[in-house]
Amino acid sequence: MDSTGAVVLLVALVVAGLAAWWLRSRSGAVRTDRAGDDVTRTTDVLRSLGVRPEDADLTVVQFATAFCAPCRATKARLTQLQTSHPGLAAVHVDAESQLEAVRALDVRRTPTLFYLDRAGTVLGRSSGAPRPDELRALVDAHAPAGPAS
């Protein structure tokens, strides 16, 4: 291999490594600063799916697909959190059967979660399996734990 080929290979490896690091650092992180999001449209689309945030302190809407292993793990984690946080509601949406909503909300991967307070305000969203510590902190902040059973 000549030196030009080695340089091209090295640059390609560095770019791939940086891209992988960037994607991993964002995967599952709760983001609240989505510039350009139309909050009213987001709320309207979620309501059209039957989401009623006024019924809970914190509503988590999860877009999932049947073949997605992280989606099943996320659903189980939310179900477990609901046992100790009575003010938490989890709504599961089959992304494959709700393609219009998926497009309207710019859902690009599953699981994608939207976090809404009782007023219907979108507190944030995450793409990919949510980080357990961030998810617990968000739930604890907005839907405090109930009395131990």
N, C-alpha and C positions, 0 to 999 in steps of 0.2 A: 504494500500500500504506500503510495507516495504521501508526502507531507500535506498536500491539499486535502486528500481524502481523510487523513487523520484529523485535521482541523474541523472539517465538516462533521465528522462523526462526533467529535468532542462537543461541538456547539449543539448538535442535535440532542445529545445526552443531557447537557446542561439545561436546555429549553424544556425537555420532557420532565426532568427532575423538578424544575421550578413550577411547571404546570401541575404536576402531581401534588406538590407541597401546597400550592394555592388552593386546589380543589379540596384537599383533605382539611385544610385549616377552616374552610367555610362549611364543610359538610356537617349538617345537624345544628349549626349555630343559629340561635334566635337572632333575627335581624329586625330592627325597628325602623331603619332609615332607608326605606325603598323609595328613592326619588322617582317621581312620575306615577306612583300608584294613585289610582282614583279610589279613595277610601269609601265614598258613597257607593260607587259601582261594586266594589268588593263586598260591602255589606249587603247590597241588593242581591248579588249573585248568591251569596251564602244563604240569605233568607229564602230565595227561590228553591233552595235545596232542603228547606224545612228546618234550618238552624234558627233556634230561638234563644239568643243569648240572655234575654231577660229572666230566664228560668234558672240561672246559675250564676255564681260569683265569677267563675271563669269557664268559658266554653272553648274546648279544643276541637277543631275540625280537622280530621285527618283524611287526606286523599291517598288512597291505597289501591293496589291491584292484587289479584288473587295469587300471582306467582312471586310476589315480593316478600322475601324472608325478613328484611328489616321492618316491613309493614306489620307483620305478625308480632314481632318482638315489641314494636312501639305500641300496638294495640294492647298487648299483655301488660306493658308498663303502665299505660294509662288506666287500665282496669284495676291494677293493683293500687295505684294512687287514689282512685275513686273510693276505695274501701276506707281510707283514712282521711279523706277530704270530701265531706258531703256536699260542698259547694262547687265541686268540679263536675262538669258535664263533658262527655266525649262523644262526638258525632263522627261516624265513619262513613266516608263517601267512596263508592266504587268509581275510580277514575275512568275505567273503561266504558262504563255506562253513562257517564256524565261528561262527555267530550266537550260540549259547548261551555260548560262551567270551567273545565280544565283550561280551555283556550282563553276564556275571559279573564281568568285569574293568573294566567301565565305559569301554570303548574308544569314544570319541565321534568320532574322526576318524582318517584314515590319512595318513601312517604314524604308528602309535603303537609305541614301542619300550619293552621292559622289559629291564633290565640285572641279571643275576644273577651272583653269585660262585660259586665251586666248591661251596660248602656249600648253594647254593640260596637264599641270602639275596637278596632284592630290594634292589639298591643304589639303584635309582631308575627313573624312567620319563620319557619325553618324548612329547609329542604334536606332530605336525607334523615336517617335516624337521629332523633334529637339527643343531644348530649345529656346523660342522666343527671349530672349536677345542675345544668342550666334548667332542665325541665322541672326538677324538684324545686329549685329556687323560685321559678316563675309560679308554680302551683302554690308553694308556701306563701308567696307574697300576695296572691290574688284570691286564693281559696284556702284559708287557714284550716289546719287539721281540726277535726271534730273530737269529741270526747272518746277516749279509748273504750272499745267494746269489751 
